[in-house]
Amino acid sequence: MKENNKYSIGEFSEKTGISIRTLHYYDEIGLLQPEKHPTSGHRIYKHRDILILQKIISLKFLGYSLDKILDLLNESSITNDLNETLTLHLQALKKEHEQIEQSMAAIQRVIKLLEEEGEVDSTVLFSLIHGMQTEDIQNEWMERHKLADIVAELSKKTEEEKITLDQSYIQLAKEVKQLYGRPVEDPEVQQMVKTSLEASFKFLGDDLMQKLADTDVEELDIQELESMTFSPFTEDEQNWLNQAMEYYMQVWNNRSAR
């Protein structure tokens, strides 16, 4: 390309692949300001503008904002000082990458659930999504309470196992709505509890169940963990379900003691 080549904004847009609208915006904010025709005021782009645009595209690729790019374009050379901001950008991109992967996994899980269930109560579904969203926070809580080995074991669970547990949770929510108000000792209520607990036990496995049983966590800390979750039940429904589970465990313990 010759140094004295000149391009209209349309020609420059076609040559570089950058839209005319974007070129207008870059001009307005002082990022890429070509010469103006003295009479018509039309923009005149030259070879140096292509070089500047290459710098802009490169810095955008590295994740810099347009404001920061404007500052960097005024630097005649790039020094080792850039490493600090590049390191920060790298950390931010890694975090964003983790969040994107987490979101993609959650989306795939929800798609699979809806395909298999056909229809899911919105409150229950959002409860499940909230659990997926706060999984990292819950893991941090467990690691803080020296339960890193449990976090490691849970991380090995397959998506199929997680979806199966989600489905048991959906079924539990349906049955709570249907059976709420009955005595906790009602056979159908107790069967609901039994089925739900068995699904949880199957998901966790004997080793994890034993580790959890051996763990001594203060009541206040348990409340902190519970506050991270979102229940699809009303307060009365949740209290009733808790009572039904307590009754089930009492009966089970009595039978085991015999």
C-alpha positions, 0 to 999 in steps of 0.5 A, a space after each residue: 500500500 503506498 503512503 500517499 494513498 487516500 480513502 473515503 470513509 466507505 473505502 476505508 470501511 471496506 478495506 478494514 472491515 470496520 463499519 462506518 458507524 464505528 469509524 464515526 464513533 472512533 472519530 467522535 471520541 478522538 480515537 481515530 481522527 482522519 484528516 478532513 477535506 477543507 471544503 466538504 469536511 469529508 473524512 480522508 483516511 491514509 496509511 497511518 490511519 490503518 496502522 492506528 486502527 491495527 493498534 486499536 484492534 490489537 488492544 481491544 483483542 487484549 481486553 482494553 477499554 476504549 478509554 485505556 486504548 486512547 491513553 496507550 495510543 499516545 505512548 510512543 513505545 510500550 514498556 514493561 509497565 504494560 505487564 501490570 495491566 496485562 496481568 490484571 486483564 488476564 485475571 479478569 478474563 480467566 474469571 470471566 471464562 470461568 463464569 461463562 463455563 459455569 453459565 454454559 453448564 447451567 444452561 445445558 442442565 436446564 435444557 436437559 431438565 426441560 426436555 425430560 420434564 416437559 414442564 417445571 414450576 418456575 419457582 422450583 426451576 429458579 431455585 435450582 438455577 440459584 443453586 447452580 449460580 451460588 455453587 462456588 459460594 457454597 464450596 467456599 463455605 465448605 472449604 472454610 469449614 475444612 470440608 475441601 475433601 467433600 468439595 473435591 468429591 462433589 466436583 466429580 459428580 457427572 451432569 447426569 447424576 446432577 440432573 437426576 438429583 434435580 429431577 428428584 427435587 422437582 418431584 419433591 416440590 410437586 408432592 409438597 404442594 399436593 400433601 402439605 397440611 396432612 399429618 407428618 406421620 401420614 404414610 404418603 408424606 413419609 413415603 415422599 420423605 423416604 424417596 427424597 432422602 434416598 435420592 440424596 443418599 444415592 447421589 452422595 454415596 456412602 463415603 460422602 454420607 459418612 464424612 458429612 455425618 462425622 462433620 461437626 458444624 455449629 448451628 449458626 454456620 449451618 444457617 449461613 449455608 442455608 441462607 445461600 440457598 433459595 427455597 421454592 416453599 413457603 415458610 409454613 411448607 418448609 417448616 412442615 417438610 422439616 417436621 416430616 423429615 425429623 419424624 422420618 429420622 426418629 422412626 428410622 433411628 428407633 428401628 435401627 436401635 432395636 
